[in-house]
Structures are given as C-alpha cells and as structure tokens.
Amino acid sequence: MNRAASGILPAIAVDRRSPTPLHKQIYDGFRSAILRRELRPGQRIPSSRELAIELRVSRFPVLNAYAQLLAEGYFESSVGSGTFVSSALPEQRMSVALPRTSVNKPSGPRPVARGSRLYPDFENQPAIRGWGAFGVHQPALDQFPFQLWSSLVAHHSRNPHANAIHHINPLGTERFREAIADYLRAARGVKCEVDQIMIVSGSQQALDITARVLFDRGDPVWVEEPGYRLQRSVLTAAGCIPVPISVDNEGMNVAAGIRARRKARAAFVTPSHQYPLGVTMSASRRLQLLNWAQTVGAWIIEDDYDSEYRYESMPIASLHGLDVNQRVIYIGTFSKVLFPSLRLGYIVIPPDLVERFVAVRHVMDIFPPYLYQEVLSDFINEGHFTRHIRRMRQTYGEKRTALVESLKAEFGRELEIHGAEAGMHLAMTLQDGLRDTGIAARAGRERLWLWPLSPSYLGEKHRNGFILGFGSIPRDQISASVRHLRTIISSK
Amino acid sequence: MNRAASGILPAIAVDRRSPTPLHKQIYDGFRSAILRRELRPGQRIPSSRELAIELRVSRFPVLNAYAQLLAEGYFESSVGSGTFVSSALPEQRMSVALPRTSVNKPSGPRPVARGSRLYPDFENQPAIRGWGAFGVHQPALDQFPFQLWSSLVAHHSRNPHANAIHHINPLGTERFREAIADYLRAARGVKCEVDQIMIVSGSQQALDITARVLFDRGDPVWVEEPGYRLQRSVLTAAGCIPVPISVDNEGMNVAAGIRARRKARAAFVTPSHQYPLGVTMSASRRLQLLNWAQTVGAWIIEDDYDSEYRYESMPIASLHGLDVNQRVIYIGTFSKVLFPSLRLGYIVIPPDLVERFVAVRHVMDIFPPYLYQEVLSDFINEGHFTRHIRRMRQTYGEKRTALVESLKAEFGRELEIHGAEAGMHLAMTLQDGLRDTGIAARAGRERLWLWPLSPSYLGEKHRNGFILGFGSIPRDQISASVRHLRTIISSK
C-alpha cells in the first residue's frame, strides 16, 4: 500500500515550558510514532513549513528535527516530491521496544447480545463472488450507459443545493419519490402518493425496516418454499418464525398456508417472478392471499424485483394494485435493473404505517444519500430509464432464448427448466442423486458461478438444481458455458 | 409535477384471440389508466412506433387508437415533443366511476410490533430544518472544493470496475479502509488493522449495528448527561436502559457511574469534544473508564466526531489509543467534516467482534455503496483531505473567536460559554427561568436556528441554553446573528 495518506499530522504535542528543546520534542515525537507503527513506511510527512504552522513554532526547530530524522534514516526525501517515512528502515531500530500501549490479548467477559446470535454467519460463497456465467442478479453492465450516467453524476456533484445537501427527510427527496410514484402508477399499477414512498439502499434494507416496524419476536410469517435466504435471515434475526409454504406452478399455495398457520403475522411473496423458481403468481392465488390477509389481519410484503422483464406476454400488474385494503407493503429495487453498487430501492408503505416507518428510519440511519437520488430522478424524467429497460428487455430476451436452447440441446429431458418466461434468471432442476452444492463448489474452482437451488429451501424436503442468471454472460459465450456446466455435472 | 416520467408503458395487455379489435383494446387500456389516475395529466405517452414494438402488433391499430384518444381529448401532442396525457381533461370524463380498485378505508386488525413503539416519534424540529446561524453539524460548504470533488466523482463514475461494482464485502472496499486506517493511526492514535474497519452511512448506522451486536433488551448502558438524543434513541429502540451519568469539567463522572450502575453493559462517550457541552475528557477519567470496562467486562463506544478541530492546543489522541484491552468500539464520520449528505463514516471494531458485525451488516443492507468510497480514497490519498481539514481549522477557529467575542459583548456575565476550545459548536447556558425550547421555537419563526440544550438531558434536572453551531455562518454575519439572538431572548 504505497499511496498512503498524504501529510497527515501525527498527534505530536510540543510543550514550550518543558526543559527539552523543541527540536528534540519534535524528533522524539516522530521517532516514537514510527516505531509504534502509527506512521508507516512510505507515508508522506508534512512539509517543515506546514508543521511549523500547525505547532505554532518557528520553522528552525522543525528543520533541525527533520535533518536529524533524515540523517538517521527515519525519513527520506526527494526534491519536488516531499518527505516520507523511509521505506527501508534499519532492522535494529524497529526492534526497540517502547513502553506502553502494546495490546493485550482479549481477556475477561466480552459479552455479545444473545440476539446477535440469531444472525447467520456470513459466508463468502464462491458463487457469490464471481461475475459472469451464471451469476444471479448481475445486469449486463457492458450495455449500461455509463458515459451518460456519469455526466449526470458530475452535474449534480458540482452543483450542490445547500438545502438538498442538508435535507434530512427520512423518506428521501421529494423529486425522486415523485419520479418513482409516476413510474409505479403507470408501469406497475401501484396506487400510491408521494408520501407513501421511502427510499432505501435496496430490498434488504427495506425488509429490515419492515421487520422492525411490524414484527415482534415469535411472530410466525409465511415465506415461499423454496424462497430467498437473505429474506429469511431478516426474519430470523428479528426473532420471527418463518413458516415455509410450498410454491407450485401458480405460486405460493395459500390454502396450504392457511392449513399450516392461519394466524400468521404476514406473508412474504415475489409474485411477478418467484424467487427462485420463476413462477408468476396466478390471479386466483393473488386474490386468495389478499382475502386471507384482510380476514385475519395480516400484512403482505411484495418484493417486486425483476418485474421489468417479461418475454412471452405483457407485464403483469403488481399484487399491490389489486389490494383494496392497503395491506401490501411493496418493495422495489434499482440495483438489479441498473447496477448493484447503486444501492437504491424503495418501499411503498400503507399510509397509516408511514409514521412508524419514518420513526424507525430516523433512528437507524437518519436519511438516504442525496447524489444518486438526484441523478436517478433526471435519468427517469429524461426518459433514459425506460429506454434502458426497453433495450435490456431485448438483450435479456435474446440471452434467455439462447440459454434455454443450449440447455435443451445439452441436457434434453434430464433437466426441467423453470421460470424462463421472465426476469434475469431461470431455475433448472436435476434428477435426484446429484448434490447441487457439491457441484457448485467444484464449478467455482473452475470459475463457473453456480447458485445451488437446495439452500433456498428452509425445510428438509428439497429439490436439487441451479439458479442460472444470464444477465451478465456475453451472448456468444452462452453455449460454451452450458457445455462447461454439462462437463462439470457429468464428471464424477 | 410536470417533468413526469417519460414514455412509461402502462400495463396494457392485448389479447389477439379476443373478438374486440386491437385498436379498441388499446384505446380502452389507455382510457382506463387515465381515469384510474394511473396515468397523470402531462405524462408522456410512448410513441406509436414504440408501443407497437412493445405490444408486438402492427402500427396501424396503435395509430388508430391514438387518433381517437387525441380526438376525445385524453391525449395532446406537440410536433417534435411527443404525445402526452392531456393536461386539461374534461371534468365529466374524470367523474366516470369505474368498477374495481377504489381503495377502502383501512379496517380490521393492523398490528405493528410492540417493539416499534420504542422508537420515538420523528419530529421535524424547526431548528433542524434550517441552514445557517446557528445550525449544528453544518460545515462551511462555501469552502468545500466541489469542483475538485466532482471531477473525482465523474472519473469514478465513468470507469466502473466490474469487480468493484459487484463487490459485496459488508466491511466496504479495501482501498478505502486502508486510507482510513492510515489516517486514524497517524492522526488519532487509533491502533487498527484494515480488517477491523467497517464503512457505514454515518454515526447513526454505526450505533445501530453496534447495538444489534452487543445489547439485549433490558441491558443498562451509561450515557453522558447531557448527551446526544439520537444516540439514546438507538438504545431505547433496542430495549436497553440508558443510565444518565453526569458530565462535569473533566467529562463523564466515572465514579458516579460506578455508584449508579456498576454492572452496566457499556458506556457511550464523546471524549474529544463532549456533545453538547464540549468538554474534553481528562486523562485520568479516560483511564478510570478503561479500567472500569475491563474490570466488569463492559464495552466502551467512543464517538469521535469533531476531533479534527482544536483551537487552543494540539489534537488529543483518541481514547481508543489508550485501550490495551480492545474494549473500545471507535466511531468516526466524514459527514460533518465534508458535507452531510455524503453519508459516510466508519467503525473500528475489536478483532474478536468483527465476525458478528459482518454477519449483522450483511443481513441489514449487505454492503455499502461503492462510488463515494472510491472518491474519498483518492481525496485522502492525494492529500486533499488533510489540506481541507487544515483550511477549515483556520476558518472555524476564526468564526469561533468572533462568536465568543460577540457573545461576551452582547451578554457579558449573563451567560456561560462551554466547549469553545474545539469543534464546530459551543454551548451557552442561560440563567434559570428562561425556557430554551420556547425561545428556539420563536427564533425558528424568524429563521434563526437554535438547538435548545435542555432536550439533551435525559433526567429531570437540566440546564437551559443553546448549542450554537458556527460552521455554516458567514464570518461577517456572526455579530448580527448574535444581536438577533439577544433580541429574541430579551423579548417577552
């Protein structure tokens, strides 16, 4: 790490009343800092002029100290570049043991919250780390208009509006929420007013805030089986009981849910393109679910990711649009549509809950960052967003078709394909006897990124298979990737 | 809102097998969407060519439908601009009641979590809304190098590194954490390695994550009295018991804390510049606090905001730097040093707790946004950060001096000034009998932003006064603002 911080002033104190000369105090201060590794080799030292100003001393003691540190090899300098902590410090000096502040091994009680143990360990799965075939939630970045985007970013970055910069509405900026409200009303049939919309950093934060507002420990909540693991983690961390309700070709089996746990607090669904199987929730199941929620006094959380891309028919309107009782909390995200590190999504909140959501958000992190809200407002209002979606729908449709054809060609009847009518991924299920997690691990070593299907199940009974994302694979690499997949599955 | 979303496709479905002609289906679809207010006046309609492609129909039925909608006044168009929903729709058409999806008043049980009631109501205080005299935590934005900043922003925005964009380390990017580690080791005496650092959206998120890792319901936690209300809110929301420990001219009274609640789970302190009174925690109190924590097995959360600016002496090293038992969780923020909507801060975590912090962060919101981490890494590594701090130290020092002189001139012995030796605010206490909240409300109506001191107290016993921020007041307006303050306090 050679581009170290420039000219940071170490915490050197000089005491004018001390009998020790100033130049010696300054020399001692730097030397100790270097030996204690508070200053690292290669790190830039302030110029003697800057340090003199900071310490409010004459420049002479500083120059004196610097000369000695240079002579002894603690500093090195190059004309025009400045002064640095020497990259090659003599061994014997580093071994000088200074008294004080070496750190003890931790000892004594170091208690963490019992509640913190409800959070699952973070596993940096190989499948998550890789970009490319067949990573899930990975858009085709080569087609994102980064030039246009960055000119919008630069524009807003240059012209900070003081009010906006200080704007601390936990819901987010009004302009951005208006753009989203217009979009949702028109494209997703979501009925909402601007002040029902909260800007969040993504679906995950949306789920987290929702859980804090609505759920107490021990509350049972319906989740799709198979479903989205990270969503279940939010519930588990909140102390809730996820109740897995099986998904068939119409979506979540509401009747099964009622039999299993009629008085659940809420149901979490992905009705546009079920994660991971890709099923679209049928109209009758939607009405059953809404009916159940109003009858027992439950909430429905609709995660509408991936709703922009349908290949066989027109977009399906949201579940929220059918809800006349304001029991649906609607979550959407821009991260999968634009790019993942954008960290921007939204919640549409039933009006009587807005006040609680705002109270929770304020305490959690006060307000969302300003820049991308402004940029995305322009991006939407100037028509680039819909243009981009339209273009990507075309691109993903072609990739999807190529992938399905390749899979059929390579595997024939050996596998079933699910959910290929929409979205940026499909699911393939294998014959029994194959362990999808084992195959995924092997594939990761060969840089083929497979998301195994079985971890999506909460219960014991599960299918083996893979969730194949196709957003980020170059079209001309699809066949080769599928052949690679075939090879890995067939081996051993 | 006239810059409505451009060309959003409403969820119009066409059914080729239906006996209804295509042009009638398209006409009906748009008309219904307009009457149900899913499309709003002034909203842009896709071109007939675009819609034909989307619906996979010939362009003729689309043109036919558009012509009728234009003729009937649902659409309006201007050559070269496009087609829009008419801004002036005839009244009688809007009053046509369509069956379905008008929304009912909420009814039936609509339960929120008992836990959510622990979050205080969000009050949009007048004092918080205003920018300028005497808003707290408001840097001098006119001196922020926005041109330089935005060129860095544009650079990184233009050159997305695919790996970085997909980077999902809950801690944040390594490059940024290295820059922070270098800075902290050198400037604050914080001993840390890169993998102890977690990037957060600010002190508030840092406190929130920390509470989730460390505290269970009912845990007692020492807080400074007076202290930081939003910090207490995090504890209350987590179900903890904040135990107010009085602050004197040496900082938190540790002995009083031990008498009040020896076995507390943690202590929250602001040792560099106590919020709100501005006291610097003395060396002996620091050692007492560290000693206590190790003896009883407690944690210390050090919120080191405002540590960059000291006016009377050299910077004080962090409490963390004195801790040999790794019990201090160190929180810092860039938002107050650079600009508030930046939403960037960091936590330095004891090594044995890192795994739990990562697990919690992953579930809360997965990973922090990428762009500003890269920008700020450059800003720090190229020396702009320290240059900026140095410049602001000068600026704030001058404003501070002017403010203190004005206050003394206007008020003389009527008030006490606290905490003027450091930071971007000071506290002034008034004689008894004056209600600071009432005065603040009156001042807000005259656009003078006063943060009252009394709400900073948890207990009944409190002082009246104001926390006066001076970061954002133009230097030449300080006297006038103080006279304005004087007038408001004197009146009535």
HADDOCK unambig.tbl for C-alpha pairs under 7 A between the chains (distance, minus, plus):
assign (segid A and resid 3 and name CA) (segid B and resid 381 and name CA) 6.02 0.50 0.50
assign (segid A and resid 4 and name CA) (segid B and resid 179 and name CA) 6.66 0.50 0.50
assign (segid A and resid 4 and name CA) (segid B and resid 182 and name CA) 6.78 0.50 0.50
assign (segid A and resid 4 and name CA) (segid B and resid 381 and name CA) 5.86 0.50 0.50
assign (segid A and resid 5 and name CA) (segid B and resid 179 and name CA) 6.19 0.50 0.50
assign (segid A and resid 5 and name CA) (segid B and resid 182 and name CA) 6.16 0.50 0.50
assign (segid A and resid 5 and name CA) (segid B and resid 183 and name CA) 6.31 0.50 0.50
assign (segid A and resid 5 and name CA) (segid B and resid 380 and name CA) 6.03 0.50 0.50
assign (segid A and resid 5 and name CA) (segid B and resid 381 and name CA) 4.64 0.50 0.50
assign (segid A and resid 5 and name CA) (segid B and resid 383 and name CA) 6.69 0.50 0.50
assign (segid A and resid 6 and name CA) (segid B and resid 381 and name CA) 5.79 0.50 0.50
assign (segid A and resid 6 and name CA) (segid B and resid 382 and name CA) 6.29 0.50 0.50
assign (segid A and resid 6 and name CA) (segid B and resid 383 and name CA) 4.59 0.50 0.50
assign (segid A and resid 7 and name CA) (segid B and resid 383 and name CA) 6.57 0.50 0.50
assign (segid A and resid 7 and name CA) (segid B and resid 386 and name CA) 6.87 0.50 0.50
assign (segid A and resid 8 and name CA) (segid B and resid 183 and name CA) 6.70 0.50 0.50
assign (segid A and resid 8 and name CA) (segid B and resid 186 and name CA) 6.56 0.50 0.50
assign (segid A and resid 8 and name CA) (segid B and resid 187 and name CA) 6.34 0.50 0.50
assign (segid A and resid 8 and name CA) (segid B and resid 386 and name CA) 6.23 0.50 0.50
assign (segid A and resid 9 and name CA) (segid B and resid 186 and name CA) 6.72 0.50 0.50
assign (segid A and resid 9 and name CA) (segid B and resid 187 and name CA) 5.74 0.50 0.50
assign (segid A and resid 10 and name CA) (segid B and resid 186 and name CA) 4.72 0.50 0.50
assign (segid A and resid 10 and name CA) (segid B and resid 187 and name CA) 4.71 0.50 0.50
assign (segid A and resid 11 and name CA) (segid B and resid 187 and name CA) 5.55 0.50 0.50
assign (segid A and resid 11 and name CA) (segid B and resid 188 and name CA) 6.67 0.50 0.50
assign (segid A and resid 11 and name CA) (segid B and resid 315 and name CA) 6.18 0.50 0.50
assign (segid A and resid 11 and name CA) (segid B and resid 317 and name CA) 6.43 0.50 0.50
assign (segid A and resid 13 and name CA) (segid B and resid 314 and name CA) 5.90 0.50 0.50
assign (segid A and resid 38 and name CA) (segid B and resid 185 and name CA) 4.80 0.50 0.50
assign (segid A and resid 38 and name CA) (segid B and resid 186 and name CA) 5.02 0.50 0.50
assign (segid A and resid 38 and name CA) (segid B and resid 189 and name CA) 6.76 0.50 0.50
assign (segid A and resid 39 and name CA) (segid B and resid 185 and name CA) 6.99 0.50 0.50
assign (segid A and resid 39 and name CA) (segid B and resid 186 and name CA) 5.59 0.50 0.50
assign (segid A and resid 101 and name CA) (segid B and resid 322 and name CA) 6.57 0.50 0.50
assign (segid A and resid 101 and name CA) (segid B and resid 324 and name CA) 5.91 0.50 0.50
assign (segid A and resid 102 and name CA) (segid B and resid 324 and name CA) 6.59 0.50 0.50
assign (segid A and resid 103 and name CA) (segid B and resid 324 and name CA) 4.55 0.50 0.50
assign (segid A and resid 103 and name CA) (segid B and resid 325 and name CA) 6.51 0.50 0.50
assign (segid A and resid 104 and name CA) (segid B and resid 324 and name CA) 5.60 0.50 0.50
assign (segid A and resid 104 and name CA) (segid B and resid 325 and name CA) 5.59 0.50 0.50
assign (segid A and resid 106 and name CA) (segid B and resid 325 and name CA) 5.78 0.50 0.50
assign (segid A and resid 106 and name CA) (segid B and resid 326 and name CA) 6.50 0.50 0.50
assign (segid A and resid 108 and name CA) (segid B and resid 294 and name CA) 6.89 0.50 0.50
assign (segid A and resid 108 and name CA) (segid B and resid 297 and name CA) 5.89 0.50 0.50
assign (segid A and resid 109 and name CA) (segid B and resid 297 and name CA) 4.60 0.50 0.50
assign (segid A and resid 110 and name CA) (segid B and resid 297 and name CA) 5.89 0.50 0.50
assign (segid A and resid 110 and name CA) (segid B and resid 298 and name CA) 7.00 0.50 0.50
assign (segid A and resid 111 and name CA) (segid B and resid 214 and name CA) 6.91 0.50 0.50
assign (segid A and resid 112 and name CA) (segid B and resid 213 and name CA) 5.95 0.50 0.50
assign (segid A and resid 112 and name CA) (segid B and resid 214 and name CA) 4.31 0.50 0.50
assign (segid A and resid 112 and name CA) (segid B and resid 215 and name CA) 6.69 0.50 0.50
assign (segid A and resid 113 and name CA) (segid B and resid 213 and name CA) 5.65 0.50 0.50
assign (segid A and resid 113 and name CA) (segid B and resid 214 and name CA) 4.46 0.50 0.50
assign (segid A and resid 113 and name CA) (segid B and resid 215 and name CA) 4.67 0.50 0.50
assign (segid A and resid 113 and name CA) (segid B and resid 216 and name CA) 5.10 0.50 0.50
assign (segid A and resid 114 and name CA) (segid B and resid 216 and name CA) 6.48 0.50 0.50
assign (segid A and resid 115 and name CA) (segid B and resid 216 and name CA) 6.40 0.50 0.50
assign (segid A and resid 116 and name CA) (segid B and resid 212 and name CA) 6.15 0.50 0.50
assign (segid A and resid 116 and name CA) (segid B and resid 213 and name CA) 5.02 0.50 0.50
assign (segid A and resid 119 and name CA) (segid B and resid 359 and name CA) 6.08 0.50 0.50
assign (segid A and resid 119 and name CA) (segid B and resid 360 and name CA) 6.06 0.50 0.50
assign (segid A and resid 120 and name CA) (segid B and resid 359 and name CA) 6.36 0.50 0.50
assign (segid A and resid 121 and name CA) (segid B and resid 359 and name CA) 5.42 0.50 0.50
assign (segid A and resid 122 and name CA) (segid B and resid 358 and name CA) 6.70 0.50 0.50
assign (segid A and resid 122 and name CA) (segid B and resid 359 and name CA) 4.94 0.50 0.50
assign (segid A and resid 122 and name CA) (segid B and resid 362 and name CA) 6.98 0.50 0.50
assign (segid A and resid 146 and name CA) (segid B and resid 158 and name CA) 5.71 0.50 0.50
assign (segid A and resid 147 and name CA) (segid B and resid 158 and name CA) 5.87 0.50 0.50
assign (segid A and resid 150 and name CA) (segid B and resid 154 and name CA) 5.57 0.50 0.50
assign (segid A and resid 150 and name CA) (segid B and resid 157 and name CA) 5.05 0.50 0.50
assign (segid A and resid 150 and name CA) (segid B and resid 158 and name CA) 5.35 0.50 0.50
assign (segid A and resid 151 and name CA) (segid B and resid 154 and name CA) 6.89 0.50 0.50
assign (segid A and resid 153 and name CA) (segid B and resid 154 and name CA) 6.45 0.50 0.50
assign (segid A and resid 154 and name CA) (segid B and resid 150 and name CA) 5.57 0.50 0.50
assign (segid A and resid 154 and name CA) (segid B and resid 151 and name CA) 6.88 0.50 0.50
assign (segid A and resid 154 and name CA) (segid B and resid 153 and name CA) 6.44 0.50 0.50
assign (segid A and resid 154 and name CA) (segid B and resid 154 and name CA) 4.90 0.50 0.50
assign (segid A and resid 157 and name CA) (segid B and resid 150 and name CA) 5.07 0.50 0.50
assign (segid A and resid 158 and name CA) (segid B and resid 146 and name CA) 5.72 0.50 0.50
assign (segid A and resid 158 and name CA) (segid B and resid 147 and name CA) 5.89 0.50 0.50
assign (segid A and resid 158 and name CA) (segid B and resid 150 and name CA) 5.36 0.50 0.50
assign (segid A and resid 165 and name CA) (segid B and resid 340 and name CA) 6.45 0.50 0.50
assign (segid A and resid 165 and name CA) (segid B and resid 341 and name CA) 5.21 0.50 0.50
assign (segid A and resid 166 and name CA) (segid B and resid 340 and name CA) 6.17 0.50 0.50
assign (segid A and resid 166 and name CA) (segid B and resid 341 and name CA) 6.42 0.50 0.50
assign (segid A and resid 179 and name CA) (segid B and resid 4 and name CA) 6.53 0.50 0.50
assign (segid A and resid 179 and name CA) (segid B and resid 5 and name CA) 6.09 0.50 0.50
assign (segid A and resid 182 and name CA) (segid B and resid 4 and name CA) 6.65 0.50 0.50
assign (segid A and resid 182 and name CA) (segid B and resid 5 and name CA) 6.11 0.50 0.50
assign (segid A and resid 183 and name CA) (segid B and resid 5 and name CA) 6.21 0.50 0.50
assign (segid A and resid 183 and name CA) (segid B and resid 8 and name CA) 6.62 0.50 0.50
assign (segid A and resid 185 and name CA) (segid B and resid 38 and name CA) 4.75 0.50 0.50
assign (segid A and resid 185 and name CA) (segid B and resid 39 and name CA) 6.88 0.50 0.50
assign (segid A and resid 186 and name CA) (segid B and resid 8 and name CA) 6.49 0.50 0.50
assign (segid A and resid 186 and name CA) (segid B and resid 9 and name CA) 6.66 0.50 0.50
assign (segid A and resid 186 and name CA) (segid B and resid 10 and name CA) 4.68 0.50 0.50
assign (segid A and resid 186 and name CA) (segid B and resid 11 and name CA) 7.00 0.50 0.50
assign (segid A and resid 186 and name CA) (segid B and resid 38 and name CA) 5.06 0.50 0.50
assign (segid A and resid 186 and name CA) (segid B and resid 39 and name CA) 5.53 0.50 0.50
assign (segid A and resid 187 and name CA) (segid B and resid 8 and name CA) 6.27 0.50 0.50
assign (segid A and resid 187 and name CA) (segid B and resid 9 and name CA) 5.65 0.50 0.50
assign (segid A and resid 187 and name CA) (segid B and resid 10 and name CA) 4.64 0.50 0.50
assign (segid A and resid 187 and name CA) (segid B and resid 11 and name CA) 5.52 0.50 0.50
assign (segid A and resid 188 and name CA) (segid B and resid 11 and name CA) 6.58 0.50 0.50
assign (segid A and resid 189 and name CA) (segid B and resid 38 and name CA) 6.62 0.50 0.50
assign (segid A and resid 201 and name CA) (segid B and resid 365 and name CA) 6.95 0.50 0.50
assign (segid A and resid 204 and name CA) (segid B and resid 363 and name CA) 6.98 0.50 0.50
assign (segid A and resid 204 and name CA) (segid B and resid 364 and name CA) 6.25 0.50 0.50
assign (segid A and resid 204 and name CA) (segid B and resid 365 and name CA) 5.09 0.50 0.50
assign (segid A and resid 205 and name CA) (segid B and resid 364 and name CA) 5.68 0.50 0.50
assign (segid A and resid 205 and name CA) (segid B and resid 365 and name CA) 4.87 0.50 0.50
assign (segid A and resid 208 and name CA) (segid B and resid 364 and name CA) 5.88 0.50 0.50
assign (segid A and resid 212 and name CA) (segid B and resid 116 and name CA) 6.16 0.50 0.50
assign (segid A and resid 213 and name CA) (segid B and resid 112 and name CA) 5.95 0.50 0.50
assign (segid A and resid 213 and name CA) (segid B and resid 113 and name CA) 5.65 0.50 0.50
assign (segid A and resid 213 and name CA) (segid B and resid 116 and name CA) 5.03 0.50 0.50
assign (segid A and resid 214 and name CA) (segid B and resid 111 and name CA) 6.90 0.50 0.50
assign (segid A and resid 214 and name CA) (segid B and resid 112 and name CA) 4.31 0.50 0.50
assign (segid A and resid 214 and name CA) (segid B and resid 113 and name CA) 4.48 0.50 0.50
assign (segid A and resid 215 and name CA) (segid B and resid 112 and name CA) 6.70 0.50 0.50
assign (segid A and resid 215 and name CA) (segid B and resid 113 and name CA) 4.69 0.50 0.50
assign (segid A and resid 216 and name CA) (segid B and resid 113 and name CA) 5.12 0.50 0.50
assign (segid A and resid 216 and name CA) (segid B and resid 114 and name CA) 6.48 0.50 0.50
assign (segid A and resid 216 and name CA) (segid B and resid 115 and name CA) 6.41 0.50 0.50
assign (segid A and resid 230 and name CA) (segid B and resid 363 and name CA) 6.62 0.50 0.50
assign (segid A and resid 233 and name CA) (segid B and resid 363 and name CA) 6.50 0.50 0.50
assign (segid A and resid 234 and name CA) (segid B and resid 363 and name CA) 6.03 0.50 0.50
assign (segid A and resid 294 and name CA) (segid B and resid 108 and name CA) 6.87 0.50 0.50
assign (segid A and resid 297 and name CA) (segid B and resid 108 and name CA) 5.86 0.50 0.50
assign (segid A and resid 297 and name CA) (segid B and resid 109 and name CA) 4.60 0.50 0.50
assign (segid A and resid 297 and name CA) (segid B and resid 110 and name CA) 5.87 0.50 0.50
assign (segid A and resid 298 and name CA) (segid B and resid 110 and name CA) 6.99 0.50 0.50
assign (segid A and resid 314 and name CA) (segid B and resid 13 and name CA) 5.79 0.50 0.50
assign (segid A and resid 315 and name CA) (segid B and resid 11 and name CA) 6.09 0.50 0.50
assign (segid A and resid 317 and name CA) (segid B and resid 11 and name CA) 6.33 0.50 0.50
assign (segid A and resid 322 and name CA) (segid B and resid 101 and name CA) 6.53 0.50 0.50
assign (segid A and resid 324 and name CA) (segid B and resid 101 and name CA) 5.88 0.50 0.50
assign (segid A and resid 324 and name CA) (segid B and resid 102 and name CA) 6.56 0.50 0.50
assign (segid A and resid 324 and name CA) (segid B and resid 103 and name CA) 4.53 0.50 0.50
assign (segid A and resid 324 and name CA) (segid B and resid 104 and name CA) 5.61 0.50 0.50
assign (segid A and resid 325 and name CA) (segid B and resid 103 and name CA) 6.48 0.50 0.50
assign (segid A and resid 325 and name CA) (segid B and resid 104 and name CA) 5.59 0.50 0.50
assign (segid A and resid 325 and name CA) (segid B and resid 106 and name CA) 5.78 0.50 0.50
assign (segid A and resid 326 and name CA) (segid B and resid 106 and name CA) 6.49 0.50 0.50
assign (segid A and resid 340 and name CA) (segid B and resid 165 and name CA) 6.44 0.50 0.50
assign (segid A and resid 340 and name CA) (segid B and resid 166 and name CA) 6.10 0.50 0.50
assign (segid A and resid 341 and name CA) (segid B and resid 165 and name CA) 5.23 0.50 0.50
assign (segid A and resid 341 and name CA) (segid B and resid 166 and name CA) 6.40 0.50 0.50
assign (segid A and resid 341 and name CA) (segid B and resid 369 and name CA) 5.35 0.50 0.50
assign (segid A and resid 341 and name CA) (segid B and resid 370 and name CA) 5.59 0.50 0.50
assign (segid A and resid 342 and name CA) (segid B and resid 369 and name CA) 6.20 0.50 0.50
assign (segid A and resid 343 and name CA) (segid B and resid 369 and name CA) 5.82 0.50 0.50
assign (segid A and resid 358 and name CA) (segid B and resid 122 and name CA) 6.71 0.50 0.50
assign (segid A and resid 359 and name CA) (segid B and resid 119 and name CA) 6.07 0.50 0.50
assign (segid A and resid 359 and name CA) (segid B and resid 120 and name CA) 6.37 0.50 0.50
assign (segid A and resid 359 and name CA) (segid B and resid 121 and name CA) 5.44 0.50 0.50
assign (segid A and resid 359 and name CA) (segid B and resid 122 and name CA) 4.96 0.50 0.50
assign (segid A and resid 360 and name CA) (segid B and resid 119 and name CA) 6.07 0.50 0.50
assign (segid A and resid 363 and name CA) (segid B and resid 204 and name CA) 6.98 0.50 0.50
assign (segid A and resid 363 and name CA) (segid B and resid 230 and name CA) 6.60 0.50 0.50
assign (segid A and resid 363 and name CA) (segid B and resid 233 and name CA) 6.48 0.50 0.50
assign (segid A and resid 363 and name CA) (segid B and resid 234 and name CA) 5.99 0.50 0.50
assign (segid A and resid 364 and name CA) (segid B and resid 204 and name CA) 6.26 0.50 0.50
assign (segid A and resid 364 and name CA) (segid B and resid 205 and name CA) 5.69 0.50 0.50
assign (segid A and resid 364 and name CA) (segid B and resid 208 and name CA) 5.87 0.50 0.50
assign (segid A and resid 365 and name CA) (segid B and resid 201 and name CA) 6.95 0.50 0.50
assign (segid A and resid 365 and name CA) (segid B and resid 204 and name CA) 5.08 0.50 0.50
assign (segid A and resid 365 and name CA) (segid B and resid 205 and name CA) 4.86 0.50 0.50
assign (segid A and resid 369 and name CA) (segid B and resid 341 and name CA) 5.37 0.50 0.50
assign (segid A and resid 369 and name CA) (segid B and resid 342 and name CA) 6.21 0.50 0.50
assign (segid A and resid 369 and name CA) (segid B and resid 343 and name CA) 5.82 0.50 0.50
assign (segid A and resid 370 and name CA) (segid B and resid 341 and name CA) 5.59 0.50 0.50
assign (segid A and resid 380 and name CA) (segid B and resid 5 and name CA) 5.96 0.50 0.50
assign (segid A and resid 381 and name CA) (segid B and resid 3 and name CA) 6.02 0.50 0.50
assign (segid A and resid 381 and name CA) (segid B and resid 4 and name CA) 5.87 0.50 0.50
assign (segid A and resid 381 and name CA) (segid B and resid 5 and name CA) 4.64 0.50 0.50
assign (segid A and resid 381 and name CA) (segid B and resid 6 and name CA) 5.74 0.50 0.50
assign (segid A and resid 382 and name CA) (segid B and resid 6 and name CA) 6.29 0.50 0.50
assign (segid A and resid 383 and name CA) (segid B and resid 5 and name CA) 6.71 0.50 0.50
assign (segid A and resid 383 and name CA) (segid B and resid 6 and name CA) 4.58 0.50 0.50
assign (segid A and resid 383 and name CA) (segid B and resid 7 and name CA) 6.55 0.50 0.50
assign (segid A and resid 386 and name CA) (segid B and resid 7 and name CA) 6.80 0.50 0.50
assign (segid A and resid 386 and name CA) (segid B and resid 8 and name CA) 6.25 0.50 0.50
